Amino acid sequence: MKAMVTMAAILATTMLAHAQESDAKRMQSEEMNPGSALGSRERTGDGAFKILIYGNSIALHGPAPKIGWERNWGMAASAREKDFAHLVVADLEKRRGERADYRIRNLAALERNFTADLSDYPDLAADVAWAPDYVVIAIGENVANLTPETTDAYTRFLVSLAKPLAACASHPQVIMRSPFWRNDAKAACTAKAAEEVGATYVDAGFLGADKANTAAGLFEHQGVANHPGDLGMRRLADLILSAMKTPAPKTMKPTISFTSDKDPLSYALGEKMRFTFKAAGGSRIRWTRTGDDGREERGETSLVTGGFDGSEAAVETSLDRPGFVRIRAELLDASGKVIASYDGGAGAAVDDIRPDNPEPPEFDAFWARRKAALDAVSPAGATCREITSGREGVRLFEVSIPCPGGRPSTGHLSVPVKGGPFPARIHLHGYNESWAKSAYRPPKPEALPLDTLLFDLPAHGYELGREPEYYVALRAESGSNGHDYAFDPVQNANPDDSYFGTMAWRVLRGLEYLKSRPEWDGKTLIADGGSCGALQSIWAAALDHDVTECRIFIPWCCNMGGPASGRAHGTWHVPWVPALGYYDPVNMARRIPATCRANITWAGLGDYICPPSGVMAFYNVLPCPKNITFIQGAQHGYIPPKPWQTGERRK
């Protein structure tokens, strides 16, 4: 290599008179990078590839008010996303279409003491173990000017620094650049070391020789001003990037998420809540804060590193009423188009949340009368027709049981062939799920258990296995006054007329039938379902005390009067009338006995079809053994990818 051939001449003719002077001293930058520690910044955890950048103050320098530098990134860029290190990260992400993990280290302490034993710096060994995919070594400015005696030592230092990285498990691309402030002797050492370890060498000295690439005139301190400005940083990054090979870009799915700064169920009234955003693939975040206090705030915040690092975008708020704050975040591209969204929040004094309306009068008498009306219709005419199960070891039946309200209780019953007696489970369906093919047609064979008696019960008492047009017509018939079923406030004004009433009859009749089966063990009886299925499971546990577990998720209609009392809510909820209190889970909860566990497997902090405050009001009044898990970012029927931030309660 040319740099090697001319080494002696370079050392004999350049800067020999300044043998103990570093380029940093020559550029009045010796006050930079005080101390002996290696400074660093990193973002790690979920990137598709890894970038390691070794530099000095040009890569990373913390605030130093004494010299007029108040920032914490590469000196002297005007913003973090404009220093060369973050530009390299952002451009590689764009090239590859993937999010990167990165580490940026300031090695000024080693530059000033390059003869030190590198084993004394455990961070260097940790970087090798981290196995980066790209390595950039951009140092030399703080190294004292070389003499014939120190040239070999500096070359060996560079080799010792780069060789373990080049040989690590990921076999990274290694880029080694010469100093920004031109120094031919150091450049020759860098080139020689790069050749020895198989790295790519780039010469950056010509950039520092051009004053347009510095921050001249922008800082009073000349040492800061001699560092690269935004133009110089861009050109440094382009020089490094030009030497990098990248695979064909992948299509990146834009994502956004956030977490609260502590357990989302743990805040006190008035305590500051901080939500920190994390995003990929966009340029800014638009957010809305609402909550159970009726307050609404909006804002936008830009992302650093070209939209791939949202770690410093945050929102702060608080709540003075026991309840929840809702944060809705949208990720926008450069044109302002929404490309991803996230919905979540946190609660304050959540253990103090209670139902917002009193229990309706004579609640127990109302249900005693409803049960008597059910008993008046004999189940003796029940039919049980066997059909093909599709699974060996399980028999499957279509069941229809007489019930008041004009329609029977119908569903699919699966019975294991071998063993017994068995625990029993009644599965109840969600609002729209109850009209889907999965509800009125036989369950999939793999869903039929070999060790449990299972009754899969839709809410509507329809015939099973009919043509789709039948169910479309029946659903239309089930609504009233222009509302879908159970939403009509006129019908709901009288609790005996509410569609919920006939649904509850069919659930209770289904339980009676399941318990009558000789295959049941007489001990374990589980009611399970999500959303509207959870609502029906709660009715089951409250009204039939043989139920031993209410296994539910995203329970619907909890604290139905909450929206009318100023609680945050979504657009899809049953309009409140006082008679709905007879069906509200917050009132049913008090009737669930200690012999039953209320197992709320998950609820969403971003679910405002089943608002967190209503779910928590239900949970808080349960007198039985109970547990609940709230998931950050979970919405109605949607759980975000792991890892999750959660808040839990158990009793």
C-alpha positions as CSV (number, residue, x, y, z in Angstrom):
1,M,0.0,0.0,0.0
2,K,1.3,3.5,-0.9
3,A,0.9,4.7,2.7
4,M,3.3,2.0,3.9
5,V,5.9,2.6,1.2
6,T,6.2,6.3,2.1
7,M,6.0,6.0,5.9
8,A,9.7,6.9,6.5
9,A,9.5,10.0,4.3
10,I,6.3,11.1,5.9
11,L,7.7,10.8,9.4
12,A,10.9,12.6,8.4
13,T,9.2,15.6,6.7
14,T,5.8,16.2,8.5
15,M,5.2,17.8,11.8
16,L,8.5,16.4,13.4
17,A,9.0,19.7,15.1
18,H,5.8,19.1,17.0
19,A,6.5,15.6,18.1
20,Q,4.6,15.8,21.4
21,E,1.7,17.9,20.1
22,S,-1.6,16.3,19.2
23,D,-3.9,17.4,16.4
24,A,-6.4,18.2,19.2
25,K,-3.8,20.6,20.7
26,R,-3.1,22.1,17.3
27,M,-6.8,22.7,16.9
28,Q,-7.2,24.1,20.4
29,S,-9.4,21.1,21.4
30,E,-7.4,19.7,24.3
31,E,-10.2,20.6,26.7
32,M,-12.5,18.1,25.0
33,N,-13.1,14.7,26.4
34,P,-11.8,15.1,30.0
35,G,-11.4,12.1,32.2
36,S,-10.2,8.5,31.6
37,A,-13.5,6.7,31.1
38,L,-14.9,5.7,27.7
39,G,-18.0,7.7,27.0
40,S,-20.9,5.9,25.3
41,R,-24.4,6.0,23.9
42,E,-26.4,3.0,22.8
43,R,-29.8,1.8,21.7
44,T,-30.1,-1.9,21.9
45,G,-32.8,-4.5,22.2
46,D,-34.9,-5.1,19.1
47,G,-32.8,-4.1,16.1
48,A,-32.4,-6.4,13.0
49,F,-28.6,-5.5,12.8
50,K,-25.9,-3.9,14.9
51,I,-23.6,-0.9,14.4
52,L,-20.6,-0.1,16.5
53,I,-18.9,3.3,16.1
54,Y,-15.6,4.1,17.9
55,G,-14.8,7.8,17.8
56,N,-14.0,10.8,20.0
57,S,-15.6,14.2,20.5
58,I,-16.5,14.2,16.8
59,A,-18.8,11.2,17.5
60,L,-20.0,12.0,21.0
61,H,-19.3,14.7,23.6
62,G,-21.4,15.5,26.6
63,P,-22.3,19.0,27.8
64,A,-19.3,21.3,28.6
65,P,-20.6,24.8,29.4
66,K,-17.1,26.1,30.1
67,I,-16.3,25.9,26.4
68,G,-19.8,26.8,25.2
69,W,-20.9,23.2,24.3
70,E,-24.3,22.4,25.8
71,R,-25.2,19.3,23.8
72,N,-24.7,15.6,24.1
73,W,-23.9,14.3,20.7
74,G,-21.1,14.6,18.1
75,M,-19.3,18.0,18.2
76,A,-20.2,20.4,16.6
77,A,-23.4,19.2,14.8
78,S,-26.5,21.3,15.4
79,A,-28.6,18.3,16.3
80,R,-28.1,14.7,17.3
81,E,-29.5,13.4,14.0
82,K,-27.0,15.5,12.1
83,D,-23.8,14.2,13.6
84,F,-21.9,11.7,11.5
85,A,-22.6,8.7,13.8
86,H,-26.3,9.1,13.8
87,L,-26.3,9.9,10.1
88,V,-24.5,6.6,9.4
89,V,-27.1,4.7,11.6
90,A,-30.1,6.4,9.9
91,D,-28.8,5.9,6.3
92,L,-28.0,2.2,7.0
93,E,-31.5,1.7,8.3
94,K,-32.9,3.3,5.2
95,R,-30.8,1.2,2.9
96,R,-31.7,-2.0,4.6
97,G,-35.3,-1.2,5.5
98,E,-34.6,-2.4,9.1
99,R,-34.2,-0.9,12.5
100,A,-30.6,-1.0,13.9
101,D,-29.2,-1.4,17.4
102,Y,-26.2,0.8,17.8
103,R,-23.3,1.7,20.2
104,I,-21.3,4.9,19.9
105,R,-18.2,5.1,22.1
106,N,-15.8,8.0,22.7
107,L,-12.3,6.5,22.9
108,A,-10.4,9.8,23.6
109,A,-9.0,8.4,26.8
110,L,-7.4,5.6,24.8
111,E,-6.2,7.9,22.1
112,R,-4.2,9.8,24.7
113,N,-2.8,6.6,26.1
114,F,-2.7,4.2,23.2
115,T,0.0,2.1,24.8
116,A,-2.4,1.1,27.6
117,D,-3.4,-2.6,28.1
118,L,-6.7,-2.9,26.3
119,S,-7.8,-5.6,28.7
120,D,-8.1,-2.9,31.3
121,Y,-11.2,-1.7,29.4
122,P,-13.9,-4.3,29.7
123,D,-16.3,-2.3,27.4
124,L,-14.1,-3.3,24.5
125,A,-14.4,-7.0,25.2
126,A,-18.2,-6.5,25.6
127,D,-18.3,-4.9,22.2
128,V,-16.6,-8.0,20.7
129,A,-19.1,-10.3,22.4
130,W,-22.0,-8.1,21.2
131,A,-21.0,-9.2,17.6
132,P,-21.8,-6.1,15.6
133,D,-22.6,-6.3,11.8
134,Y,-20.8,-3.0,11.1
135,V,-17.8,-1.4,12.8
136,V,-16.6,2.1,12.2
137,I,-13.3,3.1,13.8
138,A,-12.9,6.9,13.5
139,I,-10.2,8.1,15.8
140,G,-6.7,9.6,15.9
141,E,-7.3,13.3,16.5
142,N,-6.3,13.1,20.2
143,V,-3.2,10.9,19.5
144,A,0.1,12.8,20.1
145,N,1.9,13.5,16.8
146,L,3.9,10.4,15.9
147,T,7.6,9.9,16.0
148,P,9.6,7.0,14.6
149,E,9.5,5.5,18.1
150,T,5.8,5.7,18.4
151,T,4.6,4.9,14.9
152,D,4.7,1.1,15.3
153,A,3.1,1.3,18.7
154,Y,0.2,3.3,17.3
155,T,-0.3,0.9,14.4
156,R,-0.2,-2.1,16.9
157,F,-2.8,-0.3,19.0
158,L,-5.1,0.1,16.0
159,V,-4.7,-3.5,15.0
160,S,-5.3,-4.6,18.6
161,L,-8.5,-2.6,18.7
162,A,-9.8,-3.7,15.3
163,K,-8.7,-7.3,15.0
164,P,-10.9,-8.9,17.7
165,L,-13.9,-7.1,16.2
166,A,-13.1,-8.2,12.6
167,A,-12.8,-11.8,13.8
168,C,-15.9,-11.9,16.0
169,A,-18.9,-14.2,15.4
170,S,-20.8,-11.8,13.2
171,H,-17.8,-11.2,10.8
172,P,-18.6,-7.5,10.5
173,Q,-17.6,-5.0,7.9
174,V,-15.0,-2.8,9.5
175,I,-14.3,0.7,8.3
176,M,-11.3,2.6,9.5
177,R,-11.0,6.3,8.7
178,S,-8.1,8.7,9.1
179,P,-8.3,11.8,11.3
180,F,-10.6,14.6,10.2
181,W,-7.8,17.0,10.9
182,R,-5.3,16.0,8.3
183,N,-2.3,14.1,9.6
184,D,-0.5,12.0,7.0
185,A,1.5,10.0,9.6
186,K,-1.6,8.9,11.5
187,A,-3.4,8.2,8.2
188,A,-0.6,5.9,7.1
189,C,-0.8,4.0,10.4
190,T,-4.6,3.7,10.0
191,A,-4.2,2.4,6.4
192,K,-1.6,-0.1,7.4
193,A,-3.7,-1.4,10.3
194,A,-6.8,-1.6,8.1
195,E,-4.8,-3.8,5.6
196,E,-3.6,-6.1,8.3
197,V,-7.1,-6.8,9.8
198,G,-8.9,-6.9,6.5
199,A,-10.8,-3.6,7.1
200,T,-11.7,-0.9,4.5
201,Y,-9.7,2.3,4.9
202,V,-11.1,5.7,4.1
203,D,-9.1,9.0,4.1
204,A,-11.0,11.9,5.7
205,G,-8.1,14.4,6.1
206,F,-9.1,16.4,3.0
207,L,-12.4,17.2,4.7
208,G,-10.8,18.9,7.7
209,A,-8.6,21.0,5.5
210,D,-11.7,22.7,4.1
211,K,-13.0,25.3,6.5
212,A,-16.5,25.0,5.0
213,N,-16.7,21.6,6.7
214,T,-16.1,23.0,10.2
215,A,-18.3,24.9,12.6
216,A,-16.2,28.1,12.1
217,G,-18.1,31.2,13.2
218,L,-20.7,29.3,15.1
219,F,-18.9,28.9,18.4
220,E,-16.8,31.3,20.3
221,H,-14.4,28.6,21.5
222,Q,-12.1,27.9,18.7
223,G,-11.6,24.3,19.6
224,V,-15.3,23.6,19.3
225,A,-15.5,25.7,16.1
226,N,-12.7,23.5,14.5
227,H,-14.9,20.4,14.8
228,P,-17.1,19.4,11.8
229,G,-20.3,21.4,11.4
230,D,-23.4,19.9,9.8
231,L,-21.9,19.9,6.3
232,G,-18.7,18.3,7.5
233,M,-20.7,15.7,9.5
234,R,-22.7,14.9,6.4
235,R,-19.6,14.5,4.3
236,L,-17.9,12.3,6.9
237,A,-21.0,10.1,7.0
238,D,-21.1,9.9,3.2
239,L,-17.4,9.0,3.1
240,I,-18.0,6.1,5.5
241,L,-21.2,5.0,3.9
242,S,-19.6,4.9,0.5
243,A,-17.3,2.1,1.8
244,M,-20.1,0.0,3.2
245,K,-21.8,-2.9,1.5
246,T,-25.4,-3.5,2.4
247,P,-27.9,-6.2,1.4
248,A,-30.9,-5.5,-0.7
249,P,-33.4,-3.4,1.4
250,K,-36.3,-5.0,3.1
251,T,-39.7,-3.5,3.4
252,M,-39.9,-2.1,6.9
253,K,-43.2,-2.1,8.6
254,P,-43.7,1.2,10.5
255,T,-44.3,0.7,14.2
256,I,-44.9,2.9,17.2
257,S,-45.3,2.0,20.9
258,F,-44.8,3.7,24.3
259,T,-44.4,2.7,27.9
260,S,-45.1,4.6,31.1
261,D,-42.2,5.3,33.4
262,K,-43.5,2.9,36.1
263,D,-46.2,0.2,36.5
264,P,-49.2,1.6,34.7
265,L,-51.5,0.7,37.6
266,S,-49.3,2.3,40.3
267,Y,-49.7,6.1,40.1
268,A,-51.1,8.2,42.8
269,L,-53.6,11.0,42.3
270,G,-51.7,14.0,40.9
271,E,-48.5,12.1,40.3
272,K,-46.7,12.8,37.1
273,M,-47.0,10.1,34.4
274,R,-44.4,10.0,31.7
275,F,-45.0,8.1,28.5
276,T,-41.9,7.5,26.3
277,F,-42.5,6.7,22.6
278,K,-40.5,4.3,20.5
279,A,-41.0,4.3,16.7
280,A,-39.6,3.0,13.5
281,G,-40.2,4.1,9.9
282,G,-41.7,7.6,10.4
283,S,-40.7,11.1,11.0
284,R,-43.0,12.5,13.7
285,I,-45.6,11.5,16.3
286,R,-49.0,13.0,16.8
287,W,-50.6,12.3,20.1
288,T,-53.8,12.9,22.0
289,R,-54.3,12.7,25.7
290,T,-57.8,12.1,27.1
291,G,-58.9,10.6,30.4
292,D,-61.5,10.1,33.1
293,D,-61.1,13.7,34.1
294,G,-62.5,15.0,30.8
295,R,-59.3,16.8,30.0
296,E,-57.9,16.7,26.4
297,E,-54.5,17.6,25.2
298,R,-52.9,17.3,21.8
299,G,-49.4,17.6,20.4
300,E,-46.8,16.6,17.9
301,T,-43.2,15.7,18.5
302,S,-40.4,15.0,16.0
303,L,-38.3,11.8,16.1
304,V,-34.5,11.7,16.0
305,T,-32.4,9.6,13.6
306,G,-34.6,10.0,10.7
307,G,-37.6,8.4,12.4
308,F,-35.9,5.2,13.6
309,D,-35.2,6.3,17.2
310,G,-38.1,7.6,19.2
311,S,-36.6,7.0,22.6
312,E,-36.6,10.7,23.6
313,A,-40.1,11.6,22.4
314,A,-42.3,11.7,25.5
315,V,-45.5,13.0,27.0
316,E,-46.1,13.9,30.6
317,T,-49.5,14.2,32.3
318,S,-51.3,13.4,35.6
319,L,-54.8,12.6,36.8
320,D,-56.7,13.9,39.9
321,R,-59.6,11.5,39.8
322,P,-59.3,7.7,40.4
323,G,-59.3,6.4,36.9
324,F,-57.2,6.2,33.7
325,V,-55.4,8.4,31.3
326,R,-55.6,7.4,27.6
327,I,-52.8,8.2,25.2
328,R,-53.4,7.7,21.5
329,A,-50.3,8.1,19.3
330,E,-50.0,8.2,15.5
331,L,-46.8,7.8,13.6
332,L,-46.7,10.1,10.6
333,D,-44.4,9.9,7.5
334,A,-42.8,13.0,6.0
335,S,-46.0,13.9,4.1
336,G,-48.1,13.7,7.3
337,K,-49.8,10.4,6.4
338,V,-50.6,8.2,9.4
339,I,-48.6,5.0,8.9
340,A,-49.0,3.3,12.4
341,S,-50.8,3.9,15.7
342,Y,-50.8,2.9,19.3
343,D,-53.3,3.2,22.1
344,G,-52.7,2.8,25.8
345,G,-52.3,4.7,29.0
346,A,-52.1,4.4,32.8
347,G,-54.2,4.7,35.9
348,A,-54.1,6.7,39.1
349,A,-55.5,5.4,42.4
350,V,-57.0,2.5,40.4
351,D,-57.8,0.5,43.5
352,D,-60.3,3.3,44.5
353,I,-62.3,3.1,41.3
354,R,-65.9,2.2,42.0
355,P,-69.1,1.9,40.0
356,D,-70.4,5.3,38.9
357,N,-74.1,4.5,39.5
358,P,-76.0,2.9,42.4
359,E,-77.3,-0.6,42.1
360,P,-80.9,-0.7,40.7
361,P,-83.6,-1.4,43.2
362,E,-84.5,-4.9,44.2
363,F,-81.7,-6.4,42.1
364,D,-82.0,-9.8,43.7
365,A,-85.8,-9.9,43.5
366,F,-85.6,-9.0,39.8
367,W,-83.3,-12.0,39.1
368,A,-85.3,-14.4,41.3
369,R,-88.3,-13.5,39.1
370,R,-86.3,-14.0,35.9
371,K,-85.1,-17.4,37.1
372,A,-88.6,-18.4,38.0
373,A,-89.8,-17.6,34.5
374,L,-87.0,-19.8,33.2
375,D,-88.0,-22.6,35.5
376,A,-91.5,-22.4,34.2
377,V,-90.4,-23.5,30.7
378,S,-89.5,-27.2,31.0
379,P,-86.2,-28.3,29.4
380,A,-87.7,-31.8,28.8
381,G,-88.0,-31.3,25.1
382,A,-84.2,-30.9,24.6
383,T,-82.8,-32.5,21.5
384,C,-79.2,-33.8,21.1
385,R,-78.2,-34.9,17.6
386,E,-74.8,-36.4,17.0
387,I,-72.7,-35.1,14.1
388,T,-69.2,-36.0,12.9
389,S,-66.6,-34.5,15.2
390,G,-63.6,-34.9,12.9
391,R,-61.5,-35.8,15.9
392,E,-60.8,-39.3,17.2
393,G,-61.7,-39.7,20.8
394,V,-64.4,-37.0,20.8
395,R,-68.2,-37.2,20.1
396,L,-69.9,-34.0,18.9
397,F,-73.6,-33.1,19.2
398,E,-76.0,-30.3,18.1
399,V,-78.1,-29.4,21.1
400,S,-81.3,-27.4,21.3
401,I,-83.0,-26.8,24.7
402,P,-86.4,-25.1,25.2
403,C,-86.1,-21.7,26.7
404,P,-88.4,-18.7,27.3
405,G,-88.1,-15.6,25.1
406,G,-89.1,-17.2,21.8
407,R,-85.9,-19.0,21.0
408,P,-84.2,-22.1,22.5
409,S,-80.7,-22.3,23.9
410,T,-78.6,-23.9,21.1
411,G,-75.0,-25.0,20.7
412,H,-72.4,-27.7,20.1
413,L,-71.6,-30.1,22.8
414,S,-68.4,-32.2,22.7
415,V,-67.9,-35.2,24.9
416,P,-64.6,-37.2,25.3
417,V,-65.0,-40.8,24.6
418,K,-62.5,-42.3,27.0
419,G,-62.3,-41.7,30.8
420,G,-64.5,-39.5,32.8
421,P,-66.2,-38.0,34.6
422,F,-64.9,-34.7,33.2
423,P,-64.7,-31.1,34.2
424,A,-67.1,-29.0,32.2
425,R,-66.8,-25.7,30.4
426,I,-69.3,-23.5,28.7
427,H,-67.8,-21.2,26.0
428,L,-69.7,-18.0,25.3
429,H,-69.2,-15.8,22.2
430,G,-68.3,-12.2,21.5
431,Y,-70.9,-9.7,20.1
432,N,-70.1,-10.1,16.4
433,E,-68.4,-13.5,16.8
434,S,-71.8,-15.0,17.8
435,W,-73.1,-14.4,14.3
436,A,-70.0,-15.8,12.5
437,K,-69.7,-19.2,10.8
438,S,-67.4,-20.3,13.7
439,A,-70.4,-20.0,16.0
440,Y,-73.2,-21.7,14.0
441,R,-71.1,-24.3,12.3
442,P,-69.3,-27.2,14.1
443,P,-66.1,-26.3,15.9
444,K,-62.8,-27.1,14.3
445,P,-61.7,-30.7,15.3
446,E,-58.5,-29.4,17.0
447,A,-60.6,-27.2,19.2
448,L,-62.4,-30.2,20.8
449,P,-60.8,-31.2,24.0
450,L,-60.0,-34.8,25.0
451,D,-60.4,-34.2,28.7
452,T,-63.2,-31.7,29.1
453,L,-67.0,-31.6,28.5
454,L,-67.4,-28.5,26.3
455,F,-70.6,-26.7,25.5
456,D,-70.1,-24.0,22.8
457,L,-73.1,-21.7,23.1
458,P,-74.0,-18.8,20.8
459,A,-76.1,-16.1,22.4
460,H,-79.1,-16.1,20.0
461,G,-80.9,-19.4,20.1
462,Y,-80.7,-19.9,16.3
463,E,-80.7,-23.1,14.4
464,L,-77.3,-24.5,13.8
465,G,-75.7,-25.3,10.4
466,R,-78.1,-23.2,8.3
467,E,-77.2,-21.2,5.2
468,P,-75.6,-17.7,5.7
469,E,-78.7,-15.8,4.6
470,Y,-80.7,-17.2,7.5
471,Y,-78.3,-15.6,10.0
472,V,-78.2,-12.3,8.2
473,A,-82.0,-12.1,8.3
474,L,-82.2,-13.3,11.9
475,R,-79.7,-10.7,13.1
476,A,-81.7,-7.9,11.4
477,E,-84.8,-9.3,13.2
478,S,-83.0,-9.2,16.5
479,G,-82.4,-5.5,16.5
480,S,-85.0,-2.8,17.2
481,N,-85.7,0.8,16.4
482,G,-82.8,1.0,14.1
483,H,-80.3,-0.4,16.6
484,D,-78.4,-3.7,16.5
485,Y,-79.3,-6.2,19.1
486,A,-79.1,-5.0,22.8
487,F,-78.3,-1.4,21.8
488,D,-81.8,0.0,21.7
489,P,-82.3,2.5,24.7
490,V,-86.1,2.3,24.3
491,Q,-86.1,-1.5,24.6
492,N,-83.5,-1.4,27.4
493,A,-85.5,1.1,29.5
494,N,-87.5,-1.9,30.8
495,P,-85.2,-4.6,32.0
496,D,-87.7,-7.3,31.2
497,D,-87.7,-6.2,27.5
498,S,-84.0,-5.9,27.1
499,Y,-82.4,-8.3,24.6
500,F,-79.8,-9.0,27.3
501,G,-82.6,-10.7,29.3
502,T,-83.2,-13.5,26.7
503,M,-79.4,-13.9,26.3
504,A,-79.1,-14.5,30.1
505,W,-81.9,-17.0,30.0
506,R,-80.1,-19.0,27.3
507,V,-76.8,-19.0,29.3
508,L,-78.5,-20.3,32.4
509,R,-80.4,-22.9,30.5
510,G,-77.1,-24.0,28.8
511,L,-75.5,-24.4,32.3
512,E,-78.5,-26.4,33.5
513,Y,-78.1,-28.8,30.6
514,L,-74.3,-29.1,30.9
515,K,-74.7,-30.0,34.6
516,S,-77.3,-32.6,33.8
517,R,-74.9,-34.6,31.6
518,P,-73.7,-37.8,33.3
519,E,-70.2,-37.2,32.0
520,W,-69.7,-34.1,34.3
521,D,-67.6,-34.6,37.4
522,G,-69.9,-32.5,39.5
523,K,-67.0,-30.4,40.7
524,T,-65.4,-28.1,38.0
525,L,-67.6,-25.8,36.0
526,I,-65.9,-23.0,33.9
527,A,-67.6,-20.2,32.1
528,D,-65.3,-18.5,29.6
529,G,-65.4,-16.0,26.8
530,G,-64.1,-12.6,25.7
531,S,-65.9,-9.2,25.3
532,C,-69.7,-10.0,25.1
533,G,-68.7,-13.6,25.9
534,A,-67.1,-12.3,29.1
535,L,-70.2,-10.4,29.9
536,Q,-72.3,-13.6,29.6
537,S,-69.7,-15.5,31.7
538,I,-70.0,-13.0,34.4
539,W,-73.8,-13.5,34.4
540,A,-73.2,-17.2,34.6
541,A,-70.9,-16.9,37.6
542,A,-73.2,-14.5,39.5
543,L,-76.4,-16.4,38.8
544,D,-75.3,-20.0,39.0
545,H,-73.1,-20.7,42.0
546,D,-72.0,-24.0,40.7
547,V,-69.6,-22.1,38.4
548,T,-66.1,-22.5,39.8
549,E,-64.2,-20.3,37.5
550,C,-65.1,-17.2,35.4
551,R,-62.3,-17.2,32.8
552,I,-62.6,-14.1,30.8
553,F,-60.8,-11.3,28.8
554,I,-61.7,-7.8,27.8
555,P,-65.1,-7.9,29.7
556,W,-67.7,-5.8,27.9
557,C,-70.3,-3.5,29.5
558,C,-68.6,-3.0,32.9
559,N,-69.8,0.2,34.5
560,M,-72.2,1.0,31.7
561,G,-73.1,4.3,33.2
562,G,-69.4,5.4,33.2
563,P,-69.6,7.5,30.0
564,A,-72.6,9.4,31.3
565,S,-70.5,10.2,34.4
566,G,-67.7,11.7,32.4
567,R,-65.5,8.6,32.1
568,A,-63.4,8.2,28.9
569,H,-65.0,5.9,26.4
570,G,-65.0,5.0,22.7
571,T,-67.7,5.4,20.1
572,W,-69.1,1.9,20.4
573,H,-71.0,1.5,23.7
574,V,-74.5,0.7,24.8
575,P,-76.4,4.0,25.5
576,W,-77.0,4.2,29.3
577,V,-80.4,3.9,30.8
578,P,-80.8,3.0,34.5
579,A,-82.5,-0.4,33.8
580,L,-79.2,-1.6,32.3
581,G,-77.9,-1.8,35.8
582,Y,-79.6,-5.2,36.2
583,Y,-77.1,-6.6,33.6
584,D,-74.0,-4.5,34.4
585,P,-71.1,-6.7,35.6
586,V,-70.3,-4.2,38.3
587,N,-73.5,-5.2,40.0
588,M,-73.3,-8.9,39.1
589,A,-69.8,-9.0,40.6
590,R,-71.0,-8.7,44.1
591,R,-73.0,-12.0,43.6
592,I,-70.1,-14.1,42.5
593,P,-69.3,-16.4,45.5
594,A,-66.0,-17.2,47.1
595,T,-66.2,-20.6,45.6
596,C,-65.5,-19.1,42.2
597,R,-62.3,-17.5,40.9
598,A,-62.7,-14.5,38.6
599,N,-59.8,-15.0,36.2
600,I,-59.5,-12.0,34.0
601,T,-56.6,-13.2,31.7
602,W,-56.1,-9.8,30.1
603,A,-57.6,-6.4,29.5
604,G,-56.3,-3.6,27.3
605,L,-55.0,-0.2,28.5
606,G,-55.9,1.0,25.0
607,D,-59.3,-0.7,24.9
608,Y,-62.1,1.9,25.0
609,I,-64.8,-0.5,23.9
610,C,-64.2,-2.0,27.3
611,P,-62.7,1.0,29.1
612,P,-60.1,0.3,31.7
613,S,-61.9,2.3,34.4
614,G,-65.1,0.1,33.9
615,V,-63.1,-3.1,34.0
616,M,-61.3,-1.9,37.2
617,A,-64.6,-0.9,38.8
618,F,-65.8,-4.4,38.2
619,Y,-62.6,-6.0,39.5
620,N,-62.6,-3.9,42.7
621,V,-66.0,-4.9,43.9
622,L,-65.5,-8.6,43.3
623,P,-65.6,-10.4,46.7
624,C,-64.2,-13.7,45.4
625,P,-60.6,-14.8,44.6
626,K,-59.6,-12.8,41.5
627,N,-56.8,-11.7,39.2
628,I,-56.4,-9.3,36.3
629,T,-53.6,-8.3,33.9
630,F,-53.7,-5.1,31.9
631,I,-51.5,-4.9,28.8
632,Q,-50.1,-1.6,27.5
633,G,-51.1,-1.0,23.9
634,A,-53.7,-3.8,23.9
635,Q,-56.9,-2.7,22.3
636,H,-60.2,-4.5,21.8
637,G,-59.3,-7.9,20.4
638,Y,-55.7,-6.8,19.7
639,I,-52.5,-7.5,21.7
640,P,-49.3,-5.9,20.5
641,P,-46.1,-7.9,19.9
642,K,-44.1,-8.8,23.0
643,P,-42.4,-7.6,25.1
644,W,-45.4,-6.1,26.9
645,Q,-45.6,-3.6,29.7
646,T,-48.3,-4.9,32.1
647,G,-50.0,-4.0,35.3
648,E,-51.4,-6.7,37.5
649,R,-53.6,-7.3,40.5
650,R,-54.2,-10.6,42.3
651,K,-56.2,-11.6,45.4
